[in-house]
Amino acid sequence: MPVLNEANYLGDVLKYEAPNLYSREAVTVLGGIGADRVLAVGTVIGKRTKSSVTVTADAGNTGNGVATLDGGSPCGPKAEVGTYTLTCIAAAVNAGTFQVLSPSGYVLPDLTVGQAYAGDHINLTIADGATDFVVGDKFTVDVSGDGKITELSPGATTGSHEAYGIVAADVTAPDGVDAEGLAIVRDAILADHALVWPTGITTAEKAAAIARLEARGILVRKGA
């Protein structure tokens, strides 16, 4: 007799949710890239909160050097949504030092003009120009996102590496075309055996994702 493997239903993974649909949220699933993006019920998802990064020189700058974001990865794993402020605190001939302030007000390691700045937050280079920077010259780096949903992607830096919830109904976003979906994103209890994780996720990455879900009020329980 042939064996039939039945796909998960929402009840297989979702064991509790808050009343009045509070746990649920309509989401936009990012269109596939080179192929359809297929998300099954129970797929752990991330939200693209950091998919857009722009750098702007202050209009009053004396120095005319240009800031260029790292084209491959302008954000680090700890990048914050909001505006980073880079202020020249030491001027020098064909050089200079900028203080880097995060959106939440933390002072990050200084940036040196002409050297690549890479770390956990932002990655860019401020080049020396024909006119040197002076103390007080500024750049801002704005980090934002389109808010679209993808499968959890531990290696990404767009926000999709941070667990946001799970898919509540099967959804397919065609190649290059976004799709509307439904997700569980807060105050719920999930059965661990029915969660759908990305292929190759490590034990440490899974533990970090579960901790992130629990911070959103989504508890993952064994044997539920």
C-alpha positions in Angstrom: 0.0 0.0 0.0 1.5 3.4 -0.9 2.4 5.8 1.9 1.0 9.3 1.7 2.9 12.1 3.3 0.5 14.9 4.3 1.8 18.5 4.6 1.6 20.3 7.8 -1.6 22.2 8.7 -1.6 25.3 10.9 -2.9 23.2 13.9 0.2 21.0 13.7 2.5 23.9 14.5 0.3 26.5 16.2 -0.8 25.4 19.7 -1.9 28.7 21.1 -2.5 32.2 19.8 -3.9 35.3 21.4 -7.7 36.1 21.0 -9.1 38.3 18.3 -6.4 37.5 15.8 -3.9 39.5 17.7 -1.1 37.1 17.0 -1.7 37.2 13.2 -0.4 39.8 10.7 -0.9 40.2 7.0 2.6 40.2 5.3 4.1 40.8 1.9 6.4 38.0 0.8 9.3 39.0 -1.3 9.2 37.7 -4.8 11.5 34.9 -5.7 15.0 35.6 -7.0 15.6 33.2 -10.0 12.9 30.9 -8.9 9.5 31.0 -7.0 9.8 31.6 -3.3 7.7 28.8 -1.7 6.9 29.1 2.0 5.0 26.3 3.7 3.0 26.5 6.9 5.4 26.6 9.9 8.3 28.2 8.0 10.3 30.4 10.2 10.5 33.8 8.6 12.6 37.0 8.8 11.5 40.6 7.9 13.6 42.9 5.7 14.0 45.8 8.1 17.5 46.7 6.9 17.4 46.2 3.1 18.0 49.8 2.2 21.2 51.8 3.2 22.1 55.3 2.0 25.0 57.6 2.9 24.7 61.4 2.6 27.4 64.1 3.0 26.3 67.1 5.1 25.6 70.1 2.8 27.9 72.3 5.0 31.0 70.1 4.8 34.3 71.7 4.0 36.0 68.5 2.9 34.8 67.1 -0.4 35.8 63.5 0.0 33.1 61.0 -1.0 31.7 58.2 1.2 31.0 54.9 -0.5 29.1 52.0 1.0 30.4 48.4 0.8 28.6 47.2 -2.3 28.4 43.6 -1.1 27.4 44.1 2.5 26.8 47.7 3.7 25.3 46.4 7.0 26.9 44.2 9.6 24.9 41.7 11.7 24.2 44.2 14.5 23.1 47.1 12.2 20.3 49.2 13.7 17.4 50.7 11.9 17.7 54.5 11.9 20.4 57.1 11.2 24.1 56.7 12.0 26.0 60.0 12.4 29.7 60.3 11.4 31.4 63.4 12.6 35.0 64.5 11.9 36.7 64.9 15.3 40.3 65.2 14.0 41.5 66.9 10.9 44.7 65.9 9.0 46.3 66.5 5.7 44.9 63.9 3.2 43.4 62.1 6.2 41.2 62.6 9.2 39.2 60.8 11.9 35.4 60.5 12.2 33.4 59.5 15.3 30.7 57.0 14.5 27.4 57.2 16.5 24.7 54.6 16.2 21.0 55.4 16.0 20.6 54.3 19.6 23.4 56.6 20.7 26.3 54.2 21.1 29.8 55.4 20.2 31.3 52.9 17.8 35.0 52.6 16.8 36.4 55.6 15.0 36.6 55.7 11.2 39.8 56.7 9.5 39.6 58.6 6.2 40.9 56.5 3.3 40.6 53.2 5.1 37.7 50.7 4.8 35.5 50.8 7.8 34.0 47.3 8.5 32.4 46.0 11.6 29.2 44.7 13.2 27.1 47.8 12.2 28.0 49.6 8.9 30.6 49.0 6.3 31.9 51.9 4.1 34.9 54.0 3.1 35.2 57.8 3.3 37.8 58.8 0.7 40.1 61.8 0.9 39.1 64.6 -1.5 40.9 67.6 -3.0 39.9 69.6 0.0 40.6 68.1 3.4 37.9 67.5 6.0 37.7 69.8 9.0 36.5 69.1 12.5 32.6 69.1 12.4 32.2 67.8 8.9 29.5 65.1 8.8 28.0 62.2 7.0 24.8 60.3 7.8 24.1 56.7 7.0 20.4 55.8 7.0 19.3 52.2 7.4 15.8 51.2 6.6 13.9 48.3 4.9 10.9 47.4 2.8 9.4 45.2 5.5 9.0 42.3 3.1 9.1 38.7 4.4 11.4 35.9 3.4 12.4 32.5 4.9 14.8 32.9 7.8 18.3 33.6 6.3 21.0 33.3 9.0 23.8 34.6 6.8 22.0 37.7 5.7 22.3 41.2 7.1 19.0 42.7 5.7 17.0 41.8 8.8 15.9 38.5 7.3 18.5 36.8 9.6 16.4 37.7 12.6 13.4 35.4 13.3 10.2 37.4 13.1 7.5 34.6 13.2 6.2 31.8 11.1 4.0 31.4 8.0 0.4 30.7 8.9 -0.7 29.6 5.4 1.2 28.2 2.4 2.3 30.9 0.1 4.2 31.1 -3.2 5.8 34.4 -4.4 6.6 33.9 -8.1 10.0 34.8 -9.5 10.2 38.6 -9.2 6.7 39.1 -8.0 5.7 39.7 -4.4 2.8 37.9 -2.8 0.5 38.5 0.1 0.6 36.1 3.0 -0.4 35.5 6.6 2.0 35.1 9.5 2.0 34.5 13.3 4.3 37.2 14.7 3.5 37.6 18.4 2.1 36.0 21.5 1.8 32.3 20.5 3.0 28.8 21.4 4.5 26.7 18.6 5.3 23.0 18.4 9.1 22.6 17.7 8.7 19.4 15.6 6.5 21.2 13.1 8.7 24.2 12.5 10.3 24.5 9.0 13.9 25.7 9.2 16.3 26.7 6.4 18.5 23.9 5.1 21.9 23.9 6.8 20.9 26.0 9.8 23.3 25.3 12.7 22.4 24.5 16.3 23.6 27.9 17.4 21.7 29.7 14.7 18.5 27.8 15.6 18.9 28.6 19.3 19.4 32.3 18.4 16.2 32.3 16.3 14.2 30.6 19.0 15.4 33.2 21.5 14.4 36.0 19.1 10.9 34.5 18.7 10.5 34.2 22.5 11.5 37.9 22.8 8.4 38.5 20.6 6.2 36.4 22.9 6.3 33.3 20.6 7.2 30.3 22.7 8.6 27.1 21.1 7.8 23.9 23.1 8.8 20.3 22.6 6.1 17.7 22.3 3.3 20.3 22.0 
